[in-house]
Amino acid sequence: HGDVTNASLTHALLAKWPLYLAYVISFINILLAWIGHHELFKMFQKSGNTIMVTNGILLMLVALVPFPTKTLGEYLLTDGLKTAVIFYTGYFVLISLAFRLLWYAASRKRENLMPDITGKQIRHTTQNENIGLICNTIIFGVAFFNPWLALALSFAMWVYWMVFA
């Protein structure tokens, strides 16, 4: 580090903006997953082994979100963009699938849910989990043809989860 100047360090830090963006993206994705997870568990009355295993799978995937997101940040401005976006969007298909499996494990037996949960709430949550899985699968497919559009659609899903879900 002997020949580093303030100007060269400033330049090096500014050049890493895709990684900073990746960490912000990672935080937002983890925050949204945490909110969704919290909302699901507010509906649960009991949690047997199946719920705990599916929950563990979901939490493992969420804990690893920084890896595909960092990969996206590292390759955002390279010829590896397409592969990075395919990896990133494919990862969120896995997370959507894990959310869907957790909800299925809990909702398949009515006694797992709080007594005041209505059939309408169950259908709404099932619909949201299906929408997430279907949309993320479509976005993953789009990534093979247009990675920038896939990223835009991924970020549009944030709006869906924040506003409509």
C-alpha positions as CSV (number, residue, x, y, z in Angstrom):
1,H,0.0,0.0,0.0
2,G,3.1,2.2,-0.1
3,D,2.3,4.0,-3.4
4,V,-1.4,4.5,-2.8
5,T,-2.5,8.1,-2.8
6,N,-5.8,9.7,-1.7
7,A,-6.7,10.2,-5.4
8,S,-5.9,6.6,-6.4
9,L,-7.8,5.2,-3.5
10,T,-10.8,7.5,-4.3
11,H,-10.7,6.3,-7.9
12,A,-10.5,2.7,-6.8
13,L,-13.4,3.0,-4.4
14,L,-15.6,4.8,-7.0
15,A,-14.8,2.1,-9.6
16,K,-16.4,-0.5,-7.3
17,W,-19.8,1.0,-7.5
18,P,-21.3,-2.2,-9.0
19,L,-20.3,-4.1,-5.8
20,Y,-21.9,-1.4,-3.6
21,L,-25.0,-1.7,-5.7
22,A,-24.9,-5.4,-5.2
23,Y,-24.8,-5.1,-1.5
24,V,-27.7,-2.7,-1.5
25,I,-29.7,-5.1,-3.7
26,S,-28.7,-8.0,-1.4
27,F,-30.0,-6.1,1.7
28,I,-33.3,-5.2,0.0
29,N,-33.8,-8.8,-1.1
30,I,-33.1,-10.1,2.4
31,L,-35.3,-7.5,4.0
32,L,-38.2,-8.4,1.7
33,A,-37.7,-12.1,2.4
34,W,-37.6,-11.4,6.1
35,I,-40.9,-9.4,5.9
36,G,-42.5,-12.2,3.9
37,H,-41.2,-14.8,6.3
38,H,-42.5,-12.8,9.3
39,E,-45.9,-12.4,7.7
40,L,-46.2,-16.2,7.0
41,F,-45.2,-17.1,10.6
42,K,-47.8,-14.8,12.0
43,M,-50.3,-17.1,10.4
44,F,-48.8,-20.3,11.9
45,Q,-50.1,-21.8,15.1
46,K,-48.1,-25.0,15.0
47,S,-44.8,-25.9,13.4
48,G,-43.9,-29.6,13.1
49,N,-40.9,-31.2,11.5
50,T,-42.0,-30.6,7.9
51,I,-42.5,-26.9,8.5
52,M,-39.2,-26.6,10.3
53,V,-37.3,-28.4,7.5
54,T,-38.9,-26.3,4.8
55,N,-38.2,-23.2,6.9
56,G,-34.6,-24.2,7.3
57,I,-34.2,-24.6,3.5
58,L,-35.7,-21.2,3.0
59,L,-33.5,-19.6,5.6
60,M,-30.4,-21.2,4.2
61,L,-31.2,-19.8,0.7
62,V,-31.9,-16.4,2.1
63,A,-28.7,-16.4,4.1
64,L,-26.8,-17.1,0.9
65,V,-28.4,-14.2,-1.1
66,P,-25.2,-12.2,-0.9
67,F,-23.3,-14.7,-3.1
68,P,-25.4,-14.5,-6.3
69,T,-25.9,-10.8,-5.7
70,K,-22.1,-10.2,-5.3
71,T,-21.6,-12.3,-8.5
72,L,-24.1,-10.0,-10.2
73,G,-22.2,-6.9,-9.0
74,E,-18.8,-8.3,-10.1
75,Y,-19.9,-9.1,-13.6
76,L,-22.5,-6.3,-14.2
77,L,-20.3,-4.4,-16.6
78,T,-18.6,-7.4,-18.2
79,D,-19.2,-9.9,-21.0
80,G,-20.3,-12.3,-18.2
81,L,-23.4,-10.2,-17.5
82,K,-25.8,-12.8,-19.0
83,T,-24.5,-15.7,-16.9
84,A,-24.4,-13.5,-13.8
85,V,-28.1,-12.5,-14.3
86,I,-29.1,-16.1,-15.1
87,F,-27.4,-17.2,-11.8
88,Y,-29.0,-14.3,-9.9
89,T,-32.6,-14.8,-11.2
90,G,-32.4,-18.6,-11.0
91,Y,-31.4,-18.2,-7.4
92,F,-34.6,-16.3,-6.7
93,V,-36.6,-19.1,-8.4
94,L,-35.2,-21.3,-5.7
95,I,-36.1,-18.9,-2.9
96,S,-39.7,-18.6,-4.4
97,L,-39.9,-22.3,-4.5
98,A,-38.8,-22.5,-0.8
99,F,-41.4,-20.0,0.2
100,R,-44.0,-21.9,-1.7
101,L,-43.0,-25.2,0.0
102,L,-43.0,-23.6,3.4
103,W,-46.5,-22.3,2.8
104,Y,-47.7,-25.6,1.5
105,A,-46.2,-27.4,4.5
106,A,-48.1,-25.1,6.8
107,S,-51.4,-24.6,5.0
108,R,-52.0,-28.2,4.0
109,K,-53.3,-28.9,7.5
110,R,-55.7,-26.3,8.9
111,E,-54.6,-27.0,12.4
112,N,-51.2,-25.6,11.6
113,L,-52.7,-22.1,11.1
114,M,-54.1,-19.7,13.6
115,P,-57.8,-20.3,14.2
116,D,-58.8,-16.8,13.0
117,I,-57.1,-17.2,9.6
118,T,-59.9,-17.1,7.0
119,G,-60.2,-19.1,3.8
120,K,-59.8,-15.9,1.9
121,Q,-56.5,-15.2,3.7
122,I,-55.3,-18.7,2.9
123,R,-56.2,-18.3,-0.8
124,H,-54.6,-14.8,-0.9
125,T,-51.4,-16.1,0.5
126,T,-51.4,-19.1,-1.8
127,Q,-52.0,-16.8,-4.7
128,N,-49.1,-14.5,-3.7
129,E,-46.7,-17.5,-3.3
130,N,-47.7,-18.8,-6.7
131,I,-47.3,-15.3,-8.3
132,G,-43.8,-15.0,-6.9
133,L,-42.8,-18.5,-8.2
134,I,-44.3,-18.0,-11.6
135,C,-43.0,-14.4,-12.0
136,N,-39.5,-15.4,-10.9
137,T,-39.5,-18.4,-13.3
138,I,-40.5,-16.1,-16.2
139,I,-37.8,-13.6,-15.2
140,F,-35.3,-16.4,-15.1
141,G,-36.3,-17.4,-18.7
142,V,-36.1,-13.7,-19.8
143,A,-32.5,-13.6,-18.5
144,F,-31.4,-16.0,-21.2
145,F,-32.5,-13.5,-23.9
146,N,-32.3,-10.1,-22.3
147,P,-30.4,-9.8,-19.0
148,W,-31.1,-6.1,-18.5
149,L,-34.8,-6.7,-18.9
150,A,-34.6,-9.6,-16.5
151,L,-33.0,-7.3,-13.9
152,A,-35.6,-4.6,-14.5
153,L,-38.4,-7.2,-14.0
154,S,-36.6,-8.5,-10.8
155,F,-36.6,-5.0,-9.4
156,A,-40.2,-4.6,-10.4
157,M,-41.0,-7.6,-8.2
158,W,-39.7,-5.5,-5.3
159,V,-42.6,-3.1,-5.9
160,Y,-45.0,-6.0,-6.1
161,W,-43.9,-7.3,-2.7
162,M,-43.8,-3.9,-1.1
163,V,-47.1,-2.6,-2.4
164,F,-49.4,-5.4,-3.4
165,A,-48.5,-8.5,-1.5
